[in-house]
């Protein structure tokens, strides 16, 4: 995937910036030792950072269909990774380097994504756009001076190119067979006599697991003691109450 982006950038710069000239496009680390060996004009695209583009992450699954239109599998959506290139121009005169950087900037500003007609390999098979941005401010956790310090070289005018590449390398989950037209079959007839409940079986819905089963009272048995209070009126109109413990 990364080497395919390298090929697209190389062909784009050679065709629209260099115009078939004798300037070489390389992808080397611009260290102090490397810079001392440069003896010909060249454009260097150094890949110094790779990280996921969290703003483009999607949730859920994408369906895969067969020739009948039935879902046969599901996979995660592509995840985008940002490839950050440090672009520098190397010539004998600083004026020539500035002129070359100006041409590179004008060319890359004309595209919001890698040209689809130049995509090949897995990038073309995905069928998704490959966004890119040029000369944006660096993230807060990184500066270009830190990159040059890590390389051990001298600070040099450069362009920061960021390419967001979709990657589809993710697990595939097979889907179950499609629902047919047979439907639900039902038969009606005499129901078999229910079997006797088995002690220690699964708990009854609504009961607490481990709670003992409450025994039902026998026929004619009493489930508890109740009291019924009645009120009788005497001849003089006074009320009297009595309790009936047999209620």
N, C-alpha and C positions, 0 to 999 in steps of 0.2 A: 504494500500500500504506500509506504513512504517513498520507495524507489520510483513508483509510478508518478507521484507528485513531482519528484526531481526531474523526471523525463519531460513532463508537461512544462515546467518552468524553464528548463533548458531550451526546448524547442520554441517556446513563446519569445524568450529574450533574443535568441539567435535570429528569429524571423522578423521581429518588429522593432528591435533596438539596434542590434549589431548589423543587420542587413547583409549577412554573409561576409563580414569583415574578418580580420585576423585576430580578433579578441576571443580569448578562451573563457568558457563558463565552467567553473569548478565548484566543489562543495567541501573544501578543506577548512580545517580550523586555523584561523589567522593568528597563529602564535608568533612570537618574536623570531624563532628559528625559521619558521616557514616564510615570513616576510623578507628575511635576509636572502632567501634563495629565489625570490621572484625577479625574473629578468625579462618578462614580456607582458604586454597589456592583458588584463583579465578581469572578469567579474566573478566575485566569490559569493556564494550563497551558503552560509554556514548555519546548519540546523543546531540551534543551541537549547531548545526547550520543547518538550512534548507533554501536554496535559489535556485532560478532558474539558470540553466546552459544556459546562453544567447548564447553561441557559438553553441549550438545544436538546436536553435529555427529555424523552417522552416516557409515559407510563403505559401499562397495558401490554397487549400482545397483538401482533399482526397475523392475519389468516393467510394460509396458502391454499390455493384451489387447484383442482385437477381439471381435465378437459371438459368434464360435465358440470363444472361450477360448484362441486361439493368441497367442503372444507376437509383437507387431509392432514394438516399440521398447523401449528401455531409457533411463532418465534417472537423474540423480543425485537422492538424497533431498533433501527441503527443508532449507534452512539457516536457522537462527533468528538474528534480529538484535534486540538489546535497544534499545528506545527509552526513554530516560530523560527524564521530565517533572518540572519543578520547579513544584509547585502552591502558589500563594499566594492569599490572600484580601485584598481591598481594600475597606475601608469607612472611614467617618469616625472610628469608635471602635475601639480595640484589642480591647475586650471582644467586639464584634460579629465581628471577624475571628477571634478564638479560638473563638467559638461556631460559626462557619461551618467552620473547619478541623476541629473536632470532628465535625461532621456528615459532612464529606467522608471523614474517617478511618473512621468507623463504616460508611459505605456501601461503601467500597472494600475493607475488611477482610472483608466478606461474600462476596467473590468470589476464587477462586484463578485464574480465567481470565475473559476477556471473555465476557459472556453470549452463548451461541450464537444465541439468537433475535434478537439485535441485529446480528449480523454480516451484511455485504452485500458485493457485488462479489467480488473475488478471494479475500477472506478466507473467504467462505461457500463458494466453489467448491473450495478446498483440502480442506475437510472435517476439518481438524486443529484441536486446541485452541490457543488463544492465551493462554498463561500470563501472569500479572502478579503483581507484589509491591508492597507499599506500606510506606514508612517503614523500610526496612532500612538498616543502616549502609553508608556509601559505600565504594567500593573504596579500597585503600591508596594508589593513585596519584592520587586525586582527593578533594577535600573541598568541601563546599558554600560555605565561605568563599571558596575560590578562584573558584567560579562567580560569586558576587556581586562579587568584586574585578574579574573580567574584564568584567562588565556595567557597572561603574562606579556601582553603586547601593549603597544602605545595606542591611545585613544585616537580614533579615526572617524571621519564623517561616514555615516551609514544610514541605511533604510531598514526599518523593521517590517517584515512581511509575515502575516499570520494567515495560514490556510486551515480551514476547518474541514477535516476529512471524515466522511461517514464510514463506520466500520460495522459490518453485519456479522462478524464472528461471534455467534451466541448459540446456546442450546436450542434444539428444535424439539417441540413436544407433539407427538402424534395425536391426532384427534380421533375420537371414537367413530364408529360407522354411522352414517346418516340414518335418520328415522325413516322407516319404510311406510308403505301404504296399508299394511295389514291391520293396523289398529289394535284395539283391545278386545279380546275374546272373553265373553262371560257366559256361564251356564247356570240355569235355574233348576232347582229340584229340592228334595227333602234335605234339610240340614242334618248332619250327623249329631248324635247326642254328645253334649259337651262332656269332656273327660273330667274326672274328679281333680280338684286342685291339688297340686303337689306341695307339701310343706317344704319350705326353704327355697321356693322358686323365686322368680323375679318379683320385686316389690310391687304392690298395687299402686296405680297412678294416684298421686296426691298424698301417699303415705310417706313417712320418714323411713329411710333404710335402717334396718335393724330393729324397728319397732314391732313388738309382739302383736299378733293378730288378735283382735277383740272377739271374744266368743259371743255368739248370739244367745239370748235367753231361751230357755226351753218353753214349750207351749204351756200357757197358764202360769208361768213364773212371773215374779215381780222383778222389775229392773231397778227399783229404788223405792224409797219411802217418800210419799207425798202427803201434804196436809191440805184439807179443804175447809175453808171457813164459810159458814152459812149464817144468815141473819134471820131471826124470827121476831115477829111482832106479837106482843102480849095484848091482852084485852084493854089494859090501861094505856096502850100506845107506846110503852117503853120498848126499846130495842134490846135484844139479848143476842149474844153470839156464842157459838159453840164450835169446837174443833172436831173434825172427823178424821182420826188418824188412819182410817182404812182406805182413804182415798188413794 
